[in-house]
Amino acid sequence: MTYSPKIRVLVVGAGNMGRSHALAYASIPEFEIAAICTRKKESRASLMAELPDGTPECNDYLQALTDLKPDAVCISTYPDTHYPFCKLALEAGCHVFTEKPLAESAEQCRELVELARSKGKALAVGYILRQHPSWIKFVEVAKTLGKPLVMRMNLNQQSYGKNWETHKSLLSSISPIVDCGVHYVDVMCQMTESRPTRVSGLGTQLTDELPADKINYGHLQVSFDDGSVGWYEAGWGPMMSETAFFIKDVIGPLGSASIVAADAGSRGKSSSVDAHTQTERILVHRSKKGANGEPEPADEYIDIEDEPDHDELCRREQLFFLDGILGKADLTEHQNSAIRASEIVLAADQSFRNGETIKL
């Protein structure tokens, strides 16, 4: 019998995403948690209570890389640490899974991808919607609607208390259109299968609880070379409206498709992590008209039985990462898409700050 050692993973960060990824590693036989690494004792203690007894823990990332010599590193820390932490892990010979965004500039994204490829190491980014059956179906349906496409998406989050404190910490290093925007412009790129050509952005600050140069509301518009256009909107804070926080819509010459999430889109849900990925059903409208001028055929609802929660989606992300480590999945397109999505949202942030449309 051939012995296959487990892949030892250093999990860095124990917040919402770090917790879900750690639980995923604990549930997948091929992985073993080398340690949970975070300087926040409270969040680490909470996570340790959910993990098997004896799971190691530490609070110094550099020392853990040196002493533990993990096979892989999972990075779920604040966005401004992703690039340096990822680079250190790759240079230490580790495979890397990192939460989005991959880095704070397109140049840094390319550098990390090139480093991973030169080292022969797997590098995967947390594009969670790519693992969601309903979002996969949503992209599939969009490709039947003709060209050009109009894509409308947002994720506004009304947050108070602990959630608002988390958002304020995030906003110290990233704008809302960059943080979650990478998910939705990635979806747009999948739908159009076309090159983005230009992007513009706007933003403003709706609170006095942030530094003057930070925003908690942003909006971007992106154009593609096939004539398709898309917009994405994101705002965080106690002032945000929940009337229309959940819009996921695509329109083409042959009809439209919309994610209809009655529960996820109900009042009081915009701060829920699960609500950010829930779909429940897809409404498909075809623009074909009958002899009397009425729509033909009737609108159709597509119900997807497989509706994974947030923890299960993170487990599927780690199974994808595992396939990349084992050479069962080619990560080239995944990595190129991570670079492309980062280019778009970072250009939108630049556009807002200098008042100019950015050509890509």
DOPA-678116 format. One record per residue (C-alpha): x, y, z; residue number from 1; residue in one letter. Coordinates in steps of 0.5 Angstrom, whole numbers, plus 500, padded with zeros to 3 digits. Example, Ala and Ser with C-alpha at 12.3 -4.5 7.8 and 13.67 -1.06 7.14 Angstrom:
2
  xx  yy  zz   i aa
 525 491 516   1  a
 527 498 514   2  s
//
This chain:
360
  xx  yy  zz   i aa
 500 500 500   1  m
 503 507 498   2  t
 503 512 504   3  y
 500 519 502   4  s
 502 524 507   5  p
 497 529 509   6  k
 498 536 506   7  i
 499 541 512   8  r
 496 547 512   9  v
 497 554 516  10  l
 491 557 517  11  v
 492 565 518  12  v
 486 569 520  13  g
 480 566 524  14  a
 475 571 522  15  g
 469 569 518  16  n
 473 567 512  17  m
 478 564 516  18  g
 473 560 521  19  r
 470 557 515  20  s
 476 555 511  21  h
 479 552 518  22  a
 473 548 519  23  l
 473 546 511  24  a
 481 543 512  25  y
 478 539 518  26  a
 473 536 514  27  s
 477 534 508  28  i
 482 527 510  29  p
 487 530 505  30  e
 489 536 509  31  f
 491 537 516  32  e
 491 543 520  33  i
 499 545 522  34  a
 496 551 526  35  a
 491 557 527  36  i
 495 563 526  37  c
 492 570 529  38  t
 494 575 534  39  r
 487 576 536  40  k
 486 571 542  41  k
 478 572 542  42  e
 477 570 535  43  s
 482 564 535  44  r
 479 562 542  45  a
 472 562 539  46  s
 475 558 533  47  l
 479 553 537  48  m
 473 551 540  49  a
 470 548 534  50  e
 476 544 532  51  l
 479 538 534  52  p
 482 538 541  53  d
 490 539 540  54  g
 489 543 534  55  t
 496 547 534  56  p
 495 555 535  57  e
 500 561 534  58  c
 500 568 533  59  n
 507 570 529  60  d
 506 568 522  61  y
 513 569 520  62  l
 515 564 526  63  q
 510 559 524  64  a
 513 559 517  65  l
 520 558 519  66  t
 518 553 525  67  d
 512 549 522  68  l
 514 548 515  69  k
 507 548 512  70  p
 506 545 506  71  d
 500 550 504  72  a
 498 557 507  73  v
 491 559 507  74  c
 491 567 508  75  i
 484 570 511  76  s
 487 576 514  77  t
 486 584 512  78  y
 487 585 504  79  p
 493 590 505  80  d
 497 583 508  81  t
 495 579 502  82  h
 501 580 498  83  y
 506 580 503  84  p
 503 574 506  85  f
 502 570 500  86  c
 509 572 497  87  k
 513 570 504  88  l
 509 563 503  89  a
 511 562 496  90  l
 518 564 497  91  e
 518 559 503  92  a
 515 553 498  93  g
 508 553 500  94  c
 502 552 496  95  h
 497 558 497  96  v
 490 559 498  97  f
 488 567 499  98  t
 482 570 500  99  e
 480 576 495 100  k
 483 580 493 101  p
 490 577 491 102  l
 493 584 492 103  a
 493 591 492 104  e
 495 592 485 105  s
 495 589 478 106  a
 502 589 478 107  e
 503 585 485 108  q
 497 580 482 109  c
 502 578 476 110  r
 508 578 480 111  e
 505 573 485 112  l
 502 569 479 113  v
 508 568 476 114  e
 512 567 483 115  l
 507 561 484 116  a
 508 558 477 117  r
 516 559 477 118  s
 516 555 484 119  k
 511 550 481 120  g
 506 551 487 121  k
 498 552 487 122  a
 496 559 488 123  l
 488 559 489 124  a
 484 565 490 125  v
 477 565 494 126  g
 472 566 488 127  y
 467 563 492 128  i
 461 564 487 129  l
 465 560 482 130  r
 463 554 487 131  q
 456 556 487 132  h
 451 551 483 133  p
 446 557 482 134  s
 451 562 480 135  w
 454 557 475 136  i
 447 556 472 137  k
 446 564 472 138  f
 453 565 468 139  v
 450 559 463 140  e
 443 562 462 141  v
 446 569 461 142  a
 450 566 455 143  k
 444 564 452 144  t
 441 571 452 145  l
 445 574 446 146  g
 450 580 445 147  k
 451 585 448 148  p
 449 584 455 149  l
 447 589 460 150  v
 449 586 467 151  m
 447 590 474 152  r
 449 587 480 153  m
 450 590 487 154  n
 451 588 495 155  l
 449 593 500 156  n
 450 591 507 157  q
 447 595 513 158  q
 451 594 519 159  s
 451 595 526 160  y
 455 593 532 161  g
 460 588 531 162  k
 459 588 524 163  n
 460 595 523 164  w
 466 595 527 165  e
 469 589 522 166  t
 467 594 516 167  h
 470 600 519 168  k
 477 596 519 169  s
 476 593 512 170  l
 475 600 510 171  l
 482 602 513 172  s
 485 598 507 173  s
 480 597 502 174  i
 474 600 498 175  s
 467 596 498 176  p
 467 596 490 177  i
 474 593 491 178  v
 473 588 496 179  d
 467 584 494 180  c
 467 588 487 181  g
 472 582 484 182  v
 467 577 485 183  h
 461 580 481 184  y
 466 583 475 185  v
 469 576 475 186  d
 462 574 474 187  v
 461 579 468 188  m
 467 577 465 189  c
 465 570 465 190  q
 458 572 462 191  m
 461 576 456 192  t
 467 572 455 193  e
 470 578 452 194  s
 475 583 454 195  r
 474 589 458 196  p
 476 596 455 197  t
 474 601 460 198  r
 472 603 467 199  v
 469 609 471 200  s
 468 609 478 201  g
 465 614 483 202  l
 464 614 491 203  g
 463 618 497 204  t
 463 617 505 205  q
 457 617 508 206  l
 460 617 516 207  t
 464 621 520 208  d
 467 615 523 209  e
 472 614 518 210  l
 479 618 515 211  p
 477 623 510 212  a
 480 619 505 213  d
 476 613 506 214  k
 469 611 503 215  i
 464 607 505 216  n
 460 607 498 217  y
 462 606 491 218  g
 459 604 484 219  h
 463 602 478 220  l
 461 602 470 221  q
 465 597 466 222  v
 465 596 458 223  s
 467 590 454 224  f
 469 590 447 225  d
 463 586 445 226  d
 459 592 447 227  g
 456 589 453 228  s
 456 594 459 229  v
 455 592 467 230  g
 455 596 473 231  w
 456 594 480 232  y
 454 598 487 233  e
 457 597 494 234  a
 456 600 501 235  g
 457 599 508 236  w
 454 601 514 237  g
 448 603 519 238  p
 446 608 514 239  m
 445 603 508 240  m
 438 602 505 241  s
 435 595 505 242  e
 430 596 500 243  t
 434 594 494 244  a
 441 591 497 245  f
 440 585 493 246  f
 440 586 485 247  i
 443 580 480 248  k
 441 581 473 249  d
 443 580 466 250  v
 439 583 460 251  i
 441 581 453 252  g
 437 582 446 253  p
 434 575 447 254  l
 431 576 454 255  g
 434 577 461 256  s
 435 573 467 257  a
 435 575 475 258  s
 437 572 481 259  i
 430 572 485 260  v
 432 571 493 261  a
 426 572 497 262  a
 429 570 503 263  d
 436 573 502 264  a
 433 579 499 265  g
 428 580 505 266  s
 429 586 510 267  r
 434 585 515 268  g
 439 580 511 269  k
 444 584 508 270  s
 449 583 513 271  s
 448 576 513 272  s
 454 572 510 273  v
 450 567 507 274  d
 445 572 504 275  a
 451 574 500 276  h
 451 568 496 277  t
 444 565 497 278  q
 440 565 490 279  t
 434 560 491 280  e
 432 561 484 281  r
 433 564 477 282  i
 428 568 473 283  l
 429 567 466 284  v
 425 571 461 285  h
 425 570 453 286  r
 424 576 449 287  s
 420 572 443 288  k
 413 574 442 289  k
 407 570 439 290  g
 402 572 434 291  a
 398 577 438 292  n
 405 580 441 293  g
 405 577 448 294  e
 411 574 450 295  p
 412 567 448 296  e
 414 562 452 297  p
 412 564 459 298  a
 417 566 464 299  d
 421 560 467 300  e
 423 559 474 301  y
 429 555 475 302  i
 430 552 482 303  d
 437 549 484 304  i
 436 544 489 305  e
 444 544 491 306  d
 444 551 495 307  e
 450 550 499 308  p
 451 555 505 309  d
 457 559 507 310  h
 461 553 510 311  d
 460 548 505 312  e
 462 553 499 313  l
 468 554 503 314  c
 469 547 503 315  r
 468 546 496 316  r
 473 552 495 317  e
 478 548 499 318  q
 477 541 495 319  l
 478 546 488 320  f
 485 548 492 321  f
 486 541 493 322  l
 485 539 486 323  d
 490 544 484 324  g
 495 542 489 325  i
 495 535 486 326  l
 495 537 479 327  g
 488 535 478 328  k
 486 542 476 329  a
 489 547 472 330  d
 489 553 475 331  l
 491 558 469 332  t
 485 561 468 333  e
 483 561 475 334  h
 489 566 476 335  q
 488 570 470 336  n
 481 571 472 337  s
 483 574 479 338  a
 488 578 475 339  i
 483 581 470 340  r
 478 582 476 341  a
 483 586 480 342  s
 485 590 474 343  e
 477 592 473 344  i
 476 594 480 345  v
 482 597 482 346  l
 481 602 476 347  a
 474 603 478 348  a
 477 606 485 349  d
 483 610 481 350  q
 477 613 476 351  s
 473 615 482 352  f
 479 618 485 353  r
 482 622 479 354  n
 475 623 476 355  g
 477 620 469 356  e
 475 614 465 357  t
 480 609 465 358  i
 482 605 459 359  k
 484 598 460 360  l
//
